[in-house]
Amino acid sequence: MSSSLAQRIDRLFRTHLSPKGREYSYREVAAAISRSEGGRRRGEAISAAYIWGLRMGVKDNPTLKHLQALSAFFQVAPSFFFDEELTQVPEDARLLAATAREPVRSLAATALQLSDESLVVLLELVRRLSHIEGVTALQTSEPTEPLPLPVASLSALQAPQAAASAGVP
């Protein structure tokens, strides 16, 4: 069970990102699990080192309360740690995890109201920002080559890049 449990915990860390768009730190998870809620302990006290041990397979026999606390934090059923079908997370799970971030939800809700032309511009802007920040975009069935943009939109997208290459913050 140790490697299987470690793989499942690792998968949770990789697919359930923090609101900052990165993996949670062990300290963040431990603090959230141990934090009191309404004067009552939310769950079992757990250390960052212990969570690291579970993820790395060094520790392989957690208490039920620890598994319940981890499942509550990552918002999965406790059976996630035992049921093979529940651990088959789709590759686009980052997309689902991202919806926990308010700016992503707000962007998506606003984008639903845009014209197709504006959506093309928005998608290209996001792709270019991802490239600038070194973020790997989710692979989709859409072509990965740059989309045609209206001239005004293209110049607006290139301005920050030109400023960055010139050393302007």
C-alpha positions in Angstrom: 0.0 0.0 0.0 2.9 2.4 0.7 3.8 3.2 -3.0 0.2 3.2 -4.0 -0.7 5.5 -1.1 2.3 7.7 -1.9 1.3 7.9 -5.5 -2.2 8.9 -4.6 -1.1 11.6 -2.2 1.4 12.9 -4.8 -1.4 13.0 -7.4 -3.5 15.2 -5.0 -0.6 17.6 -4.6 0.0 17.8 -8.3 -3.7 18.2 -9.3 -5.2 20.3 -6.5 -3.3 23.6 -6.7 -3.4 26.4 -4.2 -5.2 29.7 -5.1 -1.7 30.9 -6.1 -1.7 28.3 -8.9 1.1 26.2 -7.4 1.3 23.0 -5.4 0.5 23.5 -1.7 3.5 23.3 0.6 3.6 20.6 3.3 3.4 23.4 5.9 0.3 24.9 4.3 -1.5 21.5 4.3 -0.4 20.7 7.9 -1.5 24.1 9.1 -4.9 23.9 7.4 -5.6 20.4 8.8 -4.5 21.3 12.3 -6.1 24.7 12.4 -9.0 25.1 14.7 -12.4 25.9 13.3 -15.0 27.5 15.5 -12.9 26.8 18.6 -12.9 23.1 17.8 -10.1 21.3 16.2 -10.8 20.7 12.5 -8.9 17.5 12.4 -6.1 15.4 13.6 -2.8 17.3 14.4 -0.4 16.5 11.6 3.1 17.8 10.8 4.5 18.9 7.5 7.3 16.3 7.9 4.7 13.5 8.3 2.8 14.6 5.2 6.1 14.6 3.3 6.8 11.1 4.5 3.4 9.9 3.3 3.9 11.5 -0.1 7.4 10.1 -0.5 6.4 6.6 0.7 8.6 6.8 3.8 5.5 6.6 6.0 3.0 4.0 5.0 0.5 3.4 7.8 -1.5 6.6 8.4 -4.4 6.7 10.8 -7.9 6.9 9.5 -8.1 10.4 10.9 -5.1 11.5 8.9 -6.5 10.1 5.7 -9.9 11.7 6.5 -8.1 15.1 7.2 -6.2 14.8 3.9 -9.3 13.9 2.0 -11.2 16.9 3.5 -8.3 19.3 2.7 -8.1 18.1 -0.9 -11.8 17.7 -1.2 -11.9 14.1 -2.3 -13.7 11.2 -0.7 -11.7 9.2 1.8 -12.2 6.2 -0.5 -9.9 8.0 -2.9 -7.0 6.4 -1.0 -8.4 2.9 -1.5 -10.6 2.7 -4.6 -8.6 2.3 -7.9 -11.4 3.9 -10.0 -11.4 7.1 -8.0 -7.7 7.6 -8.4 -7.8 7.7 -12.2 -7.7 11.5 -12.4 -8.2 12.9 -15.9 -5.2 14.7 -17.4 -7.1 18.0 -17.4 -7.7 17.8 -13.6 -5.7 21.0 -13.3 -8.5 22.7 -15.2 -11.0 21.5 -12.6 -8.7 22.5 -9.7 -8.2 25.9 -11.2 -11.9 26.6 -10.9 -11.3 26.9 -7.1 -9.4 30.2 -7.9 -11.8 33.2 -7.9 -9.9 35.0 -10.7 -10.2 32.0 -13.0 -13.9 31.6 -12.3 -14.4 35.3 -12.9 -12.5 35.2 -16.2 -14.4 32.2 -17.4 -17.8 33.8 -16.5 -16.8 37.0 -18.3 -15.4 35.0 -21.3 -18.8 33.3 -21.7 -20.3 36.6 -22.7 -17.6 37.6 -25.3 -17.9 37.3 -29.1 -15.9 34.6 -30.9 -13.5 37.2 -32.2 -12.8 38.4 -28.7 -12.4 34.9 -27.4 -9.7 34.3 -30.1 -7.9 37.4 -28.8 -8.2 36.3 -25.2 -7.0 32.8 -25.9 -3.9 34.1 -27.7 -3.2 36.6 -24.9 -3.4 33.8 -22.3 -1.1 31.6 -24.5 1.4 34.4 -24.8 1.3 35.2 -21.1 1.8 31.5 -20.4 4.9 31.5 -22.7 6.3 34.6 -21.0 5.9 33.1 -17.6 7.2 29.7 -18.7 3.9 28.0 -17.9 3.1 24.9 -19.9 -0.4 25.3 -21.3 -2.9 22.4 -21.2 -2.9 20.5 -24.4 -6.2 20.6 -26.2 -7.5 19.5 -29.5 -7.0 23.1 -30.7 -4.0 24.0 -32.9 -1.0 25.2 -31.0 0.2 27.7 -33.6 -0.5 31.3 -33.0 -4.0 32.5 -33.8 -4.6 35.4 -36.2 -5.2 38.6 -34.2 -6.5 42.0 -35.2 -3.6 44.4 -35.7 -4.5 46.6 -32.6 -4.7 43.5 -30.4 -1.4 42.2 -31.7 0.4 45.4 -30.9 -1.0 45.5 -27.4 0.2 41.9 -26.8 3.7 42.7 -28.1 4.2 45.9 -26.1 4.8 44.2 -22.7 7.2 41.7 -24.3 9.2 44.4 -26.0 9.3 46.4 -22.8 10.6 43.3 -20.9 13.3 42.7 -23.5 14.4 46.3 -23.2 14.7 45.9 -19.4 11.6 47.9 -18.5 9.6 46.3 -15.7 
